[in-house]
Amino acid sequence: HHGIRYHFYADDSQLYLEFDIEDEADALRRLEACIEDIRQWMRSNFLKLNDSKTEFLILGSKTQLQKLSASTIKIGSEVIEASPSARNIGAIFDCTMSMKEQVQATCRACYCHLRNIGKVRHNLTQNATINLVHAFIASKIDHMNCLLYGIPKYLVKKLQNIQNNSARIVSRCGRRDHITPILSNLHWLPVSKRLEFKIILMTFKSLHGLAPGYIRDLITPYQPHRHLRSLNLSLLRKPKSRTASYGDRSFAVASPSLWNKLPLPIRQIEDLECFKTELKTHLFREAFQ
């Protein structure tokens, strides 16, 4: 009844709402009232809310954040200040959603593993090295990478440099050797294509009932008002976005944009494993041909 949306996980509860700059005071009041009701319910059930461990994050553009007059909420006896960033189920969200801190954290973890793999590379076969790279490097690059779609190119390049260094360790080539043929021989998709692969795969799962409902609700099949040839092309309706830096990055906009660019035979595949194979082949050709 406070008009606040939520996500519940095993060990984490999230409350969130949208508001305009002029409605800031009302939004914070509703949020505080909702949390107070939660505290009262927990107290009546012999539970305790850790007030000081609550994190409070305001998301917006730099211009919008500068217009805010308050940046605190009161929870019980604690006054919680807005954090510049917060961890959201493994991903680090910063207040401007640039994902810079998430990329930096991924780079730190990957380079640590790369150094360790490099030290023992002379004792490993190429296949063993590839398995280590997939386990410790590629898995971190791919973790929640769909959140990185549309971020600045310099951040994507940082992740690409990690993949390039991994390929050099696997192939034992020199620093000045051209990396594109090596990535092609290893059949590794570049980082930018891996981002597209994850979003398109999630779109396929949403269309075939394999994704959570809150993700399926974000996409809508294209249904023309008249009987047109596009009726049978398996297209998605692309909503309009007001900002390229934020709106175009959202799954609701990025998903139909990438899906509608796929060849029709790929869009019409029904089997998941077959779709993944054909999609990777298609993106691989785009990247290296």
C-alpha positions in Angstrom: 0.0 0.0 0.0 3.0 2.3 0.0 3.4 1.9 -3.8 6.9 0.4 -3.6 8.1 -2.4 -5.7 10.4 -5.1 -4.4 12.7 -8.1 -5.1 13.1 -10.9 -2.6 16.1 -13.3 -2.5 17.3 -15.9 -0.1 19.4 -13.6 2.0 18.5 -10.2 0.5 15.5 -7.9 0.3 15.3 -4.9 -2.1 12.8 -2.1 -2.1 12.8 0.3 -5.0 10.7 3.1 -6.6 10.9 5.7 -9.3 10.5 9.4 -8.6 10.9 12.8 -10.2 13.2 15.4 -8.7 10.2 17.5 -7.4 8.8 14.4 -5.7 12.0 13.5 -3.8 10.6 14.3 -0.3 7.5 12.2 -0.8 9.5 9.3 -2.2 11.8 9.2 0.8 8.9 9.5 3.1 7.1 6.5 1.5 10.3 4.5 1.6 10.9 5.2 5.3 7.2 4.4 6.1 7.5 1.1 4.3 10.7 0.1 6.1 9.2 1.1 9.5 6.2 -1.2 8.8 8.7 -4.0 8.0 10.5 -3.3 11.3 7.3 -3.5 13.2 6.3 -6.8 11.6 9.7 -8.3 12.3 9.6 -7.2 15.9 6.1 -8.8 16.4 7.6 -12.0 15.0 10.7 -12.0 17.3 13.0 -10.9 14.5 15.3 -8.0 14.2 16.2 -5.8 11.2 19.8 -4.7 11.1 19.3 -1.0 10.6 22.9 -0.1 10.2 23.5 -2.8 7.5 20.8 -1.4 5.2 22.2 0.2 2.1 20.6 3.1 0.3 21.4 4.0 -3.3 19.9 6.7 -5.5 20.3 6.0 -9.3 20.3 8.8 -11.9 22.4 10.9 -14.2 25.0 13.2 -12.8 22.8 16.2 -13.6 19.8 14.7 -11.8 21.9 13.7 -8.7 23.2 17.3 -8.4 19.6 18.5 -8.0 18.8 16.3 -5.1 18.4 18.2 -1.8 18.6 15.2 0.6 20.6 12.0 0.5 19.7 10.2 3.7 16.8 8.1 5.1 16.0 7.3 8.7 15.7 3.6 9.7 14.9 3.2 13.3 17.5 5.2 15.2 20.0 5.0 12.3 20.4 7.7 9.6 21.6 6.0 6.4 23.4 8.1 3.9 23.2 7.4 0.2 26.1 5.2 -1.0 28.0 5.9 -4.2 27.7 2.2 -5.1 26.2 -1.0 -3.8 26.4 -4.7 -4.5 23.3 -6.2 -6.1 23.4 -10.0 -6.1 27.0 -10.1 -7.2 27.1 -7.0 -9.4 28.2 -3.6 -8.3 25.8 -0.8 -9.2 27.1 2.8 -9.0 24.8 5.8 -8.6 25.1 6.7 -12.3 24.9 3.1 -13.6 28.1 3.5 -15.5 29.1 0.0 -14.3 32.7 1.3 -13.9 33.2 -0.2 -10.5 31.8 -3.6 -11.7 34.3 -3.6 -14.6 37.2 -2.6 -12.4 36.4 -5.4 -9.8 36.2 -7.9 -12.7 39.6 -6.8 -14.0 41.3 -7.0 -10.6 40.0 -10.6 -10.1 40.9 -11.7 -13.6 44.4 -10.3 -13.6 45.1 -12.0 -10.3 44.2 -15.4 -11.8 46.1 -14.5 -15.1 49.3 -14.0 -13.2 49.0 -17.3 -11.4 48.2 -19.1 -14.7 51.1 -17.4 -16.4 53.5 -18.6 -13.7 52.7 -22.3 -14.3 52.0 -22.1 -18.1 55.3 -23.8 -19.0 54.1 -26.9 -17.0 50.7 -27.1 -18.7 49.4 -28.3 -22.1 47.4 -26.0 -24.2 44.1 -27.8 -23.5 44.8 -27.6 -19.7 45.5 -23.9 -20.0 42.3 -23.3 -22.0 40.4 -25.1 -19.3 41.9 -22.9 -16.6 41.2 -19.8 -18.6 37.5 -20.8 -19.0 37.2 -21.6 -15.3 38.9 -18.6 -13.8 38.8 -15.9 -16.5 36.0 -16.4 -19.0 33.5 -17.2 -16.2 34.2 -13.9 -14.6 34.0 -11.9 -17.8 30.6 -13.6 -18.6 29.2 -13.2 -15.1 26.2 -10.8 -15.4 27.8 -9.4 -18.5 24.4 -8.5 -20.0 24.4 -5.6 -17.5 27.4 -4.2 -19.4 25.6 -3.8 -22.8 25.9 -0.2 -24.0 28.5 0.9 -21.5 31.4 3.2 -22.8 33.8 1.5 -25.2 36.8 2.2 -23.0 35.3 -0.1 -20.3 34.6 -2.8 -22.8 38.2 -2.5 -24.0 39.4 -3.2 -20.5 37.6 -6.5 -20.5 38.8 -7.2 -24.1 42.4 -6.7 -23.0 41.9 -9.4 -20.4 40.6 -11.8 -23.0 43.5 -10.8 -25.3 46.1 -11.5 -22.6 44.4 -14.9 -21.9 44.7 -15.8 -25.5 48.4 -14.8 -25.5 49.1 -17.1 -22.5 47.2 -20.0 -24.2 49.0 -19.6 -27.5 52.3 -18.5 -26.0 52.6 -15.8 -28.7 54.5 -12.5 -28.4 53.1 -9.2 -27.2 53.4 -7.7 -30.7 51.6 -10.5 -32.5 48.2 -9.6 -33.9 45.5 -10.9 -31.6 42.6 -11.3 -34.0 43.8 -14.5 -35.7 44.6 -16.0 -32.3 41.0 -15.3 -31.0 39.6 -16.7 -34.2 41.7 -19.9 -34.0 40.6 -20.4 -30.4 37.0 -19.8 -31.5 36.5 -17.2 -28.7 33.9 -14.5 -29.2 35.1 -11.0 -28.5 33.7 -9.4 -25.4 31.3 -7.1 -27.2 29.8 -10.1 -29.0 29.6 -12.1 -25.7 27.4 -9.3 -24.3 25.1 -9.6 -27.3 25.1 -13.4 -27.1 23.9 -13.3 -23.4 21.0 -10.8 -24.2 19.8 -12.7 -27.3 19.9 -16.0 -25.4 17.9 -14.5 -22.6 15.4 -13.3 -25.2 15.1 -16.8 -26.7 14.4 -18.2 -23.2 11.8 -15.5 -22.5 10.0 -16.3 -25.8 9.9 -20.0 -25.0 8.9 -19.9 -21.4 12.4 -20.6 -19.9 13.0 -17.3 -18.2 11.4 -15.7 -15.1 8.1 -14.0 -15.5 9.4 -10.5 -14.7 11.8 -10.8 -17.7 9.2 -12.3 -20.0 7.0 -9.3 -19.3 9.6 -6.9 -20.7 9.3 -8.1 -24.3 6.3 -8.1 -26.6 6.0 -10.0 -30.0 5.3 -7.7 -32.9 1.7 -7.9 -34.0 0.8 -5.6 -37.0 -2.7 -4.1 -37.1 -3.1 -5.4 -40.6 -2.2 -8.7 -42.2 1.4 -7.9 -43.4 4.3 -10.1 -44.4 6.1 -9.1 -41.2 3.5 -11.1 -39.2 5.4 -14.3 -39.7 8.9 -12.9 -39.2 9.1 -13.6 -35.5 9.9 -10.0 -34.7 9.6 -8.2 -31.4 8.1 -4.8 -30.7 10.8 -2.2 -29.8 9.6 0.4 -27.3 10.8 4.0 -27.6 13.5 5.2 -25.3 14.1 8.8 -24.4 17.9 8.5 -23.7 20.5 6.5 -25.6 22.8 6.3 -22.6 20.2 4.7 -20.3 17.1 3.7 -22.2 18.8 1.9 -25.0 20.8 -0.2 -22.5 17.7 -1.6 -20.8 16.7 -5.2 -21.6 13.3 -4.0 -22.9 15.0 -2.0 -25.7 18.2 -3.9 -26.3 16.5 -7.3 -26.5 14.2 -6.5 -29.6 17.0 -4.4 -31.2 19.4 -7.4 -31.2 16.7 -10.0 -31.8 15.2 -8.3 -34.9 18.7 -8.1 -36.5 19.1 -11.9 -36.5 18.5 -13.9 -39.7 15.0 -15.3 -39.9 16.1 -19.0 -39.8 17.8 -18.4 -36.4 14.8 -16.6 -35.0 12.6 -19.5 -35.9 14.7 -22.2 -34.2 12.8 -23.9 -31.3 15.5 -26.0 -29.7 17.7 -24.3 -27.1 21.0 -26.1 -27.8 20.6 -25.7 -31.6 19.8 -22.0 -31.1 23.0 -21.5 -29.0 25.1 -23.2 -31.7 23.7 -21.2 -34.6 23.8 -17.9 -32.6 27.4 -18.3 -31.7 28.3 -19.2 -35.3 26.4 -16.1 -36.6 28.1 -13.8 -34.1 31.5 -15.4 -34.8 31.1 -14.6 -38.5 30.2 -11.0 -37.7 33.2 -10.6 -35.6 35.9 -12.2 -37.7 34.6 -12.0 -41.3 
